Amino acid sequence: MPELSGPTSRPIVWPLAGSIAYGGDYNPEQWPREVWDEDVTLMRQAGVNLVSVGIFSWAMLETEEGVFDFAWLDELLDLLHSNGIAVDLGTPTVSPPAWFFAAYPDSRVIDADGVVKGFGSRGMASHASPEYRDAIVRIAGVLAARYADHPAVVLWHVHNEYGVPVAEDFSPRAVASWQAWLQERYGSLDALNAAWGTAFWGQRFARWEHVVAPAATPSTGNPSMKLDWARFTDDQLRECFRLERDAIRARAPQPITTNFMAHQSWNTDLWKWAQEVDIVSDDHYLWSPDPEAHVALALSADLTRSVARGRPWMLLEHSTSAVNWQGRNIAKRPGEMQRNALTHLGRGADAIMFFQWRASRSGAEKFHSAMLPHAGTSSRVFREVTELGAHLALLGEVQDSRVQADVAVLYDWESMWAQDLEWRPSDALTFRERMRTYYERLWRDGVPVDFAHPADDLSGYKLVVAPASYLLTEEAGANLTAFVAGGGTLLVSCFAAAVDEHDTVHAGGFGAPLKDGLGLTVEEYRPLREGDVVAVVSADGEELTSRDWTEDLALAGAQPWATYGAAPAGGPLEGTPAVTRHTHGAGTGWYVGTTLDVAALAPVLAAVYADAGVTPAPTPDGVEVMVRHGASASYVVAVNHNETDAIVPVTGTDLLTEQAVDGELTLPAGAVAVVRTAPVRPGTAENFGGPLSSEELAGLSDAALAGS
């Protein structure tokens, strides 16, 4: 099997190279032994070739402190291997056993209100607890030593969904770790006081032991402290991951992952986390209240591929139908599971897996869907599971092909942490709302995107879009300005570059780090009352509607592209710039100082695409077309989310039907297709590109790693 260099630069062997991994979490400890044989028989019928095992099994593996029972796991791994099913072996550290909390009650989490969290859920141990850290190293090391050479084990899975459901811990041990973390970060109390602006409200600290954690306070707390607390919490979680990872690495050669939650994650900075794993993996669950949740799914998939820096990644969990933890858990429609799966595949996933294999009869997740549901093998869900397995078995050649994009969308977890703190100008303007709005416009325009950090090397992109860059360091601002000067096109949304890394307003005012690249700063934020709208009139007279947010812009070279309309629809900013365009060096900087929705962004993006030399490739509304590029072929993945048939222009061979496609693919309502076509040039619209040159073919894999 081919070796590749993971984000940690450790040579790794990709699990099931040459195949798309298919399966899910398997929890046989919930079932009598005779059920296991039925399970593996049905797994083979469904096309399962990889399962995740042991994630919640600590109490069964270490029955008392230092006392281990591996007999059942030995038997299970042998059974799976004899049936041709590989194993992603988990460390069970998300759920410590009852004996652990009985022995070490101080290892329990304390929340911001001082409430001690009890046993009976998951993720309830303090990550600052030395006893917990000792215990996770012990169980991870013992598992690795025992199963390093087991032929079934092709991957290690550390913990589960770090930060969910508990990340923050306000216990005395966590506060002590916080104080030590701050001393290392700042070096002196003078530096900490300056960074946090503690002169405000008389918050100055004179001793390290007086530095508290940002627990519940009478009014809103210090935002700079809260931003650092988010960083500290993320670092604590990552330290625990590294402890387990290194215990495994010392004993076992297989690659190591942990399951991220991409756009659904709040507590973990995945740009940093992706550097710690050998293979990036993600869990994604549709948000039922969203009638177009497949757009958010696409966003998460693109984001996961991007933190993996274009390398192959794994969808380690999603659901066959409804989940159990939302207010209204909506079942998936017929075919929706396959549409979700193929969208992940089209956006770079080389593993399609679920939580879980067999539906639990008891416990908190008994109403969560599964590959083998309570209704059994005669159910629609199991039929679709089997059909998906058969389809993925036909797509092995797609594995290790790459997605290419000319457009980058900036995504920074630290900016999200800062923007979503209290006492901002408007609670209607959030990181996630703007990110979804701009991404959806690009999605509807058929423009492939990567995500990138504001400090990344962006020179390989034609267009960079910053939907939500509230926090922007001076260094990142200089990076974006240099991108424009070098010939790039930059599109920045409102409330950008307001503060630095300490949540302190920049010297020079709002937007100062981007003044040269955008040709403006912001004099004043002017959010609107709920329900109010303003008219925005473009240069060619098209009237757009905005709501929630406006800004009073101070131009320093930028030219208005759109202005606020006549009162009352234009409000007090009548005639002033709403959208601007600025030439800087060889490139162009655009600024949108108001909250346009997806439809209103269409003419703005059309003008931006023209500046950037980006050609959109819109498809019929509700039809998603993705392209993965390999050295000898490209693969067009088409997904029809509509209830009517659609036509997709493509020439090649449909791998799912083995039928030739000559110029037009008829895609039935709700259907999917994967078409092998000649190698095509990324980023062009006509026939998904033209023939690739030999030099372009040779550079495909390397290009995906740009910015890493």
ZAMARGU-4260 file (C-alpha; in steps of 0.2 Angstrom, whole numbers, plus 5000, padded with zeros to 4 digits):
<rodrens>
0) 5000/5000/5000 | 5006/5018/4996 | 5014/5028/5010 | 5010/5046/5012 | 5016/5060/5023
5) 5002/5065/5036 | 5000/5082/5043 | 5012/5077/5057 | 5025/5073/5043 | 5026/5055/5049
10) 5025/5042/5035 | 5009/5033/5036 | 5000/5019/5027 | 4983/5024/5022 | 4970/5012/5029
15) 4962/5001/5015 | 4972/5010/5001 | 4963/5008/4985 | 4946/5006/4993 | 4934/5018/5000
20) 4932/5013/5018 | 4914/5009/5023 | 4907/5005/5040 | 4904/5013/5057 | 4905/5012/5076
25) 4903/4994/5082 | 4898/4992/5100 | 4896/4973/5102 | 4898/4974/5121 | 4880/4979/5121
30) 4875/4962/5114 | 4875/4944/5118 | 4890/4934/5110 | 4878/4925/5098 | 4873/4942/5090
35) 4891/4945/5085 | 4891/4931/5072 | 4875/4938/5064 | 4883/4956/5064 | 4898/4951/5054
40) 4887/4941/5042 | 4876/4956/5039 | 4892/4968/5038 | 4898/4957/5024 | 4881/4958/5015
45) 4881/4977/5017 | 4899/4979/5010 | 4906/4985/5027 | 4925/4984/5027 | 4930/4995/5042
50) 4923/4997/5060 | 4927/5008/5074 | 4928/4997/5090 | 4931/5001/5109 | 4927/5019/5110
55) 4916/5017/5125 | 4923/5001/5133 | 4934/5007/5147 | 4924/4999/5160 | 4925/4982/5151
60) 4943/4983/5147 | 4950/4989/5164 | 4938/4982/5176 | 4947/4989/5191 | 4962/5001/5192
65) 4976/4991/5184 | 4966/4975/5181 | 4963/4972/5163 | 4951/4960/5153 | 4955/4958/5135
70) 4947/4941/5131 | 4931/4948/5123 | 4941/4961/5113 | 4954/4947/5107 | 4939/4937/5101
75) 4930/4951/5093 | 4946/4957/5083 | 4949/4939/5077 | 4931/4937/5072 | 4931/4953/5062
80) 4948/4949/5054 | 4942/4932/5049 | 4928/4940/5040 | 4938/4953/5030 | 4933/4968/5041
85) 4947/4980/5047 | 4947/4989/5063 | 4949/5007/5069 | 4953/5003/5087 | 4948/5017/5099
90) 4954/5022/5116 | 4940/5023/5128 | 4945/5038/5137 | 4930/5049/5134 | 4920/5039/5146
95) 4930/5034/5162 | 4923/5020/5173 | 4913/5022/5189 | 4928/5015/5199 | 4939/5030/5192
100) 4927/5043/5199 | 4925/5034/5215 | 4943/5033/5218 | 4947/5051/5211 | 4932/5062/5215
105) 4942/5078/5212 | 4944/5073/5194 | 4926/5078/5190 | 4922/5093/5180 | 4916/5109/5188
110) 4906/5121/5177 | 4906/5140/5177 | 4892/5141/5190 | 4902/5130/5202 | 4892/5114/5199
115) 4901/5098/5200 | 4896/5086/5186 | 4892/5069/5191 | 4894/5051/5183 | 4882/5044/5171
120) 4885/5053/5155 | 4901/5054/5145 | 4916/5067/5144 | 4914/5071/5162 | 4932/5070/5168
125) 4943/5086/5171 | 4957/5086/5158 | 4968/5095/5170 | 4967/5080/5182 | 4984/5071/5184
130) 4975/5055/5189 | 4965/5056/5173 | 4980/5059/5163 | 4989/5045/5171 | 4974/5034/5167
135) 4972/5038/5149 | 4991/5035/5146 | 4990/5018/5154 | 4975/5012/5145 | 4981/5019/5128
140) 4998/5011/5131 | 4992/4994/5136 | 4980/4993/5121 | 4994/4998/5109 | 5006/4985/5116
145) 4993/4971/5115 | 4986/4975/5097 | 5000/4984/5088 | 5003/4968/5078 | 4985/4962/5076
150) 4981/4961/5057 | 4964/4968/5059 | 4970/4985/5067 | 4973/4997/5053 | 4970/5014/5062
155) 4970/5020/5080 | 4955/5032/5086 | 4960/5042/5101 | 4945/5048/5113 | 4929/5054/5104
160) 4924/5071/5099 | 4935/5082/5110 | 4926/5096/5118 | 4909/5087/5117 | 4899/5088/5128
165) 4912/5095/5140 | 4927/5106/5137 | 4928/5120/5150 | 4932/5115/5167 | 4933/5127/5182
170) 4939/5115/5195 | 4954/5121/5206 | 4966/5110/5196 | 4960/5118/5180 | 4963/5135/5187
175) 4980/5131/5193 | 4984/5124/5176 | 4977/5140/5169 | 4988/5151/5179 | 5003/5141/5174
180) 4998/5142/5155 | 4996/5161/5157 | 5013/5163/5165 | 5021/5153/5151 | 5011/5164/5138
185) 5015/5181/5145 | 5030/5179/5156 | 5025/5193/5168 | 5009/5201/5176 | 5013/5217/5167
190) 5012/5209/5150 | 4996/5200/5155 | 4988/5216/5162 | 4992/5225/5146 | 4985/5211/5135
195) 4969/5210/5145 | 4966/5229/5147 | 4964/5226/5166 | 4965/5245/5169 | 4946/5245/5164
200) 4934/5242/5178 | 4949/5240/5190 | 4953/5222/5186 | 4972/5223/5188 | 4981/5208/5195
205) 4996/5210/5207 | 4999/5191/5210 | 4998/5176/5199 | 4987/5167/5212 | 4974/5180/5211
210) 4971/5177/5192 | 4955/5168/5192 | 4946/5159/5178 | 4932/5167/5169 | 4918/5159/5179
215) 4901/5166/5182 | 4901/5185/5186 | 4888/5198/5190 | 4890/5207/5174 | 4899/5202/5158
220) 4917/5197/5161 | 4933/5203/5153 | 4933/5198/5135 | 4951/5196/5133 | 4952/5184/5147
225) 4938/5174/5140 | 4947/5173/5123 | 4963/5167/5132 | 4952/5154/5142 | 4946/5147/5125
230) 4963/5145/5119 | 4969/5137/5136 | 4954/5125/5135 | 4958/5120/5118 | 4977/5118/5123
235) 4971/5107/5138 | 4961/5095/5127 | 4975/5094/5114 | 4988/5090/5128 | 4977/5075/5133
240) 4976/5070/5115 | 4995/5070/5113 | 4998/5060/5129 | 4987/5046/5122 | 4994/5048/5104
245) 5012/5047/5110 | 5008/5032/5121 | 5002/5023/5105 | 5016/5029/5094 | 5029/5021/5106
250) 5021/5004/5103 | 5011/5003/5087 | 5015/5008/5069 | 4997/5012/5062 | 4991/5029/5059
255) 4982/5039/5073 | 4966/5050/5071 | 4953/5058/5082 | 4936/5063/5076 | 4934/5082/5073
260) 4917/5090/5071 | 4923/5104/5058 | 4910/5118/5057 | 4900/5110/5071 | 4914/5112/5083
265) 4916/5127/5095 | 4930/5122/5107 | 4944/5116/5096 | 4955/5125/5084 | 4956/5112/5070
270) 4970/5121/5061 | 4981/5117/5076 | 4973/5100/5079 | 4976/5094/5061 | 4994/5096/5064
275) 4994/5083/5078 | 4985/5068/5069 | 4991/5057/5055 | 4974/5057/5046 | 4961/5070/5048
280) 4943/5063/5051 | 4926/5071/5055 | 4909/5068/5062 | 4895/5077/5053 | 4876/5077/5058
285) 4863/5086/5048 | 4854/5100/5058 | 4836/5096/5057 | 4829/5114/5057 | 4839/5118/5042
290) 4828/5114/5026 | 4844/5115/5016 | 4856/5106/5028 | 4865/5098/5013 | 4873/5115/5011
295) 4880/5115/5029 | 4886/5097/5026 | 4896/5103/5010 | 4903/5117/5021 | 4909/5105/5034
300) 4916/5093/5021 | 4926/5107/5012 | 4932/5113/5029 | 4938/5096/5035 | 4947/5093/5018
305) 4955/5110/5020 | 4962/5107/5038 | 4969/5091/5031 | 4978/5103/5018 | 4970/5093/5004
310) 4975/5076/5009 | 4963/5061/5010 | 4952/5062/5025 | 4939/5051/5033 | 4920/5054/5037
315) 4921/5044/5053 | 4903/5047/5059 | 4886/5052/5051 | 4869/5046/5053 | 4859/5034/5042
320) 4843/5043/5047 | 4837/5054/5062 | 4848/5058/5077 | 4842/5058/5094 | 4848/5074/5102
325) 4840/5088/5093 | 4823/5096/5097 | 4815/5088/5083 | 4824/5073/5075 | 4819/5073/5057
330) 4821/5056/5048 | 4831/5057/5032 | 4821/5055/5016 | 4823/5040/5004 | 4840/5042/4996
335) 4846/5056/5007 | 4859/5045/5016 | 4867/5041/4999 | 4867/5059/4994 | 4875/5064/5010
340) 4888/5051/5008 | 4892/5055/4990 | 4893/5074/4994 | 4907/5070/5007 | 4916/5058/4995
345) 4915/5072/4981 | 4923/5084/4993 | 4938/5073/4997 | 4932/5060/5010 | 4940/5042/5007
350) 4930/5034/5021 | 4911/5034/5023 | 4906/5029/5041 | 4892/5030/5053 | 4887/5030/5071
355) 4883/5016/5073 | 4882/4998/5066 | 4867/4991/5076 | 4855/5002/5085 | 4856/5002/5104
360) 4841/4995/5113 | 4845/5005/5129 | 4854/5020/5134 | 4853/5038/5129 | 4855/5035/5110
365) 4842/5021/5108 | 4832/5033/5096 | 4848/5037/5086 | 4847/5029/5068 | 4860/5015/5064
370) 4865/5005/5049 | 4856/4990/5056 | 4840/4998/5064 | 4828/4991/5076 | 4817/4987/5061
375) 4830/4975/5055 | 4836/4969/5038 | 4819/4972/5030 | 4819/4990/5033 | 4822/5004/5020
380) 4837/5010/5030 | 4846/4993/5029 | 4842/4992/5010 | 4849/5009/5007 | 4864/5004/5018
385) 4867/4989/5007 | 4865/4999/4991 | 4877/5012/4997 | 4890/4998/5001 | 4888/4991/4984
390) 4891/5008/4976 | 4906/5012/4986 | 4914/4996/4982 | 4914/5002/4964 | 4923/5018/4968
395) 4940/5012/4974 | 4949/5020/4960 | 4943/5037/4967 | 4953/5035/4983 | 4967/5047/4984
400) 4961/5059/4970 | 4961/5077/4976 | 4949/5092/4975 | 4957/5108/4968 | 4950/5126/4970
405) 4955/5143/4965 | 4945/5151/4979 | 4949/5151/4997 | 4937/5156/5011 | 4945/5162/5027
410) 4941/5153/5043 | 4948/5156/5060 | 4942/5148/5076 | 4950/5161/5087 | 4940/5175/5078
415) 4924/5165/5081 | 4928/5163/5099 | 4931/5182/5100 | 4916/5188/5089 | 4903/5177/5099
420) 4907/5184/5116 | 4895/5196/5125 | 4892/5214/5122 | 4895/5215/5103 | 4886/5229/5093
425) 4872/5216/5087 | 4868/5199/5092 | 4861/5196/5074 | 4879/5197/5066 | 4887/5180/5071
430) 4902/5171/5064 | 4892/5156/5058 | 4878/5166/5050 | 4890/5176/5039 | 4901/5160/5035
435) 4886/5150/5030 | 4879/5165/5019 | 4895/5168/5009 | 4898/5149/5007 | 4881/5146/5001
440) 4883/5160/4988 | 4899/5151/4982 | 4890/5134/4983 | 4876/5140/4972 | 4887/5148/4959
445) 4896/5131/4958 | 4913/5138/4963 | 4924/5125/4972 | 4932/5132/4988 | 4946/5128/5000
450) 4946/5135/5018 | 4962/5144/5024 | 4968/5153/5039 | 4972/5171/5037 | 4990/5169/5040
455) 4992/5155/5027 | 5001/5157/5010 | 4987/5162/4999 | 4997/5165/4983 | 4990/5149/4975
460) 4972/5157/4975 | 4964/5169/4963 | 4951/5175/4975 | 4951/5175/4994 | 4934/5178/5003
465) 4934/5184/5022 | 4915/5182/5028 | 4919/5183/5046 | 4936/5190/5051 | 4932/5200/5066
470) 4948/5196/5074 | 4963/5199/5063 | 4981/5201/5068 | 4992/5215/5061 | 5002/5200/5053
475) 4987/5192/5045 | 4981/5209/5039 | 4998/5212/5031 | 4997/5195/5023 | 4980/5199/5015
480) 4986/5216/5009 | 5001/5207/5001 | 4990/5195/4993 | 4980/5210/4985 | 4996/5219/4980
485) 5002/5203/4971 | 4987/5202/4960 | 4974/5193/4970 | 4956/5198/4973 | 4951/5200/4991
490) 4932/5201/4996 | 4929/5205/5015 | 4913/5206/5024 | 4907/5218/5037 | 4914/5219/5055
495) 4931/5214/5049 | 4948/5217/5057 | 4939/5226/5072 | 4951/5219/5085 | 4968/5211/5087
500) 4973/5194/5095 | 4969/5201/5113 | 4952/5207/5107 | 4958/5225/5108 | 4953/5237/5095
505) 4967/5241/5083 | 4977/5257/5084 | 4970/5267/5069 | 4952/5261/5072 | 4941/5247/5065
510) 4948/5239/5050 | 4965/5247/5051 | 4976/5231/5046 | 4966/5231/5030 | 4966/5250/5026
515) 4979/5249/5012 | 4971/5233/5004 | 4953/5239/5005 | 4956/5258/5004 | 4945/5262/5019
520) 4942/5261/5037 | 4926/5261/5047 | 4921/5276/5057 | 4906/5268/5065 | 4896/5252/5066
525) 4877/5256/5064 | 4867/5240/5067 | 4848/5240/5063 | 4833/5237/5074 | 4826/5220/5072
530) 4815/5219/5057 | 4822/5235/5049 | 4829/5234/5031 | 4839/5246/5020 | 4840/5248/5002
535) 4857/5245/4994 | 4859/5251/4976 | 4873/5244/4965 | 4883/5254/4952 | 4871/5248/4938
540) 4855/5253/4947 | 4851/5236/4954 | 4842/5238/4971 | 4847/5225/4984 | 4840/5223/5002
545) 4850/5222/5018 | 4845/5220/5036 | 4853/5219/5053 | 4869/5229/5050 | 4877/5244/5041
550) 4893/5253/5043 | 4899/5271/5041 | 4914/5270/5030 | 4929/5282/5028 | 4936/5279/5011
555) 4954/5281/5008 | 4956/5277/4990 | 4941/5264/4988 | 4927/5268/4975 | 4909/5265/4979
560) 4902/5250/4970 | 4885/5251/4979 | 4877/5265/4990 | 4863/5266/5003 | 4847/5271/4994
565) 4836/5286/4997 | 4828/5288/5014 | 4818/5280/5022 | 4824/5264/5014 | 4842/5269/5014
570) 4841/5275/5032 | 4853/5289/5039 | 4867/5283/5028 | 4858/5288/5012 | 4870/5290/4998
575) 4885/5284/5007 | 4895/5268/5002 | 4889/5251/5006 | 4900/5240/4995 | 4917/5246/4989
580) 4931/5242/4976 | 4949/5247/4978 | 4964/5244/4967 | 4980/5241/4977 | 4996/5236/4968
585) 4991/5222/4955 | 4975/5217/4963 | 4958/5222/4970 | 4951/5223/4987 | 4932/5223/4989
590) 4922/5227/5005 | 4904/5224/5009 | 4899/5235/5024 | 4882/5227/5027 | 4874/5211/5029
595) 4867/5205/5012 | 4859/5188/5011 | 4863/5174/4999 | 4852/5181/4984 | 4858/5199/4987
600) 4876/5194/4986 | 4874/5187/4968 | 4878/5203/4959 | 4892/5207/4971 | 4900/5190/4968
605) 4898/5191/4949 | 4908/5207/4949 | 4921/5200/4961 | 4923/5184/4950 | 4926/5195/4935
610) 4940/5204/4944 | 4947/5188/4950 | 4946/5178/4933 | 4935/5165/4942 | 4922/5157/4931
615) 4907/5151/4940 | 4899/5134/4935 | 4881/5136/4941 | 4870/5120/4940 | 4851/5118/4941
620) 4846/5124/4958 | 4848/5110/4971 | 4860/5100/4960 | 4878/5098/4967 | 4892/5094/4956
625) 4910/5091/4963 | 4926/5086/4954 | 4940/5075/4961 | 4956/5075/4951 | 4968/5060/4949
630) 4984/5057/4939 | 4975/5047/4925 | 4957/5052/4927 | 4945/5065/4935 | 4929/5060/4944
635) 4913/5071/4943 | 4902/5067/4958 | 4884/5074/4954 | 4870/5074/4968 | 4852/5079/4964
640) 4844/5086/4980 | 4828/5089/4970 | 4812/5080/4967 | 4813/5082/4949 | 4826/5076/4936
645) 4841/5086/4931 | 4853/5087/4917 | 4872/5088/4920 | 4884/5091/4906 | 4898/5078/4907
650) 4906/5065/4896 | 4914/5049/4902 | 4908/5033/4911 | 4896/5032/4926 | 4905/5021/4938
655) 4889/5016/4947 | 4880/5010/4932 | 4895/5006/4920 | 4885/5016/4907 | 4894/5028/4895
660) 4889/5046/4896 | 4890/5056/4880 | 4889/5075/4884 | 4874/5075/4895 | 4870/5065/4911
665) 4851/5063/4916 | 4851/5063/4935 | 4835/5057/4941 | 4826/5065/4956 | 4836/5062/4972
670) 4849/5052/4963 | 4868/5052/4963 | 4881/5048/4950 | 4900/5047/4949 | 4907/5049/4931
675) 4925/5045/4927 | 4931/5057/4914 | 4947/5062/4906 | 4959/5072/4917 | 4952/5090/4917
680) 4959/5106/4922 | 4953/5112/4939 | 4943/5128/4941 | 4936/5129/4923 | 4918/5127/4918
685) 4918/5121/4900 | 4916/5102/4901 | 4924/5104/4919 | 4940/5110/4911 | 4950/5104/4896
690) 4964/5091/4895 | 4978/5093/4907 | 4996/5094/4902 | 5009/5082/4908 | 5016/5096/4919
695) 4999/5099/4927 | 4996/5081/4930 | 5012/5079/4939 | 5008/5094/4950 | 4991/5089/4956
700) 4995/5081/4972 | 5008/5094/4977 | 4996/5108/4973 | 4984/5102/4986 | 4997/5104/5000
705) 5000/5123/4996 | 4998/5133/5012 | 5002/5118/5024
</rodrens>
